């Protein structure tokens, strides 16, 4: 999941550089990041 989140960050960053920033893409990445953190925290408990 962490690899997917990192790959999404790279893709969103590249998109923003080439075509300009898109708020919905960043919002989606933040949601994915929070989901990843939640899964990581639940595994450590």
Order of alpha helices (4+ residues) and beta strands (2+ residues): alpha-alpha
